[in-house]
């Protein structure tokens, strides 16, 4: 009986001792986690302020911030594993195995990540640029690790996976700094072409959104001789931000100016001959 009592007492003491040690380690790990996340938050805010004061490119900020945050949290997890008593080498092996499994499961996401890195390295566009890609047309608001955010002229937010962008055509309308808006219009055969060109040219020169200067002077030219009309083309240069103002409003001004000058809309024409 005394032997049984002694055995139970030794078992209880062993369990209590082990639970006490693990309890202290778990409490220490929890405290380290809370303190570590708080410190990481402070570091990330400081990093963001440094990026702003050093005028780091807005295109790179989200990517660098995500990278720094990920590295700091990985170091925190390894430190907590050491506190709990898990060997660092074993924990690193577990992380590597988990990373491999996650990478296999999210193969497409890794493709987006690689494409995001390519966009940041080769810089076909940056935040604020006006681009056309993958069916979207608008200003780039953010280039993150996995996706690019574009705000269209309809105030729609297009979120496009980076791999879809790098695998398709990218048209950067901001790279040069201005755009030419080609606006066709037509007049009837027999109308005064030079006068029509001058009327349209006056409209363009009086438009505050149309650029002027060396290499940017607006022009009006004959573009095509159609079946029923002479097609002319107005060629103004504009700032990217004023693209739609000129595309819609200036086009209306051209129509109104030609109408006020007596130019009527072209109509289908047929020549009928009578055989005697």
C-alpha angles and dihedrals in degrees: 000000000000090000091054092047091050092049092051091047092051091048092050092048091049092050092046092048093048093046090049092053093047091044091055091047092050092048090049091049091049092049090048091050094051093044092044094052090049091051091046089052090053091047092050092051090050091049090051091052091049090051090052096046093045090047094234111188111274088226092062099040099082092045095047092044092052091047094050092046092050093049093049093049091048090054090048092053092050090050092050090050089056091051092052090050102253110141110251093227092053092046091051089051090051090050091049091050091047091048090052092050093047090046091053091048094047100039092142092051090054088054089055089049092052090047090050090054090049091052091051094047101043094032102207085170139358138209109297096028121129108233144167116216139142092359094308124116119188149077121314110243101173141002108201131174095272108016143028119223118215126185111209128209088258089061090251118145112225114198108194126183109243094234090059089056098047091047093053139055116285119203113192109197094179100054094093094036101240141046137219114229111208109208117180123202134167140220131191123268110264094034121125103267096187092052092049091050091051092049092052092043090054090052091052095047092050093050111102091209094057115091124229136185137079110351092356103076112132116247138195119205141169105260105177144353103230130193093259105016150020108257116215128187128217111209113192124164117224142178112261092245091056096047098112094039089061095036093057110018100039090047089056091049089054092052092048093047093050091047092051089052092055100259109146126204113269115256130198110276130206128186113213119193125194118219113212 
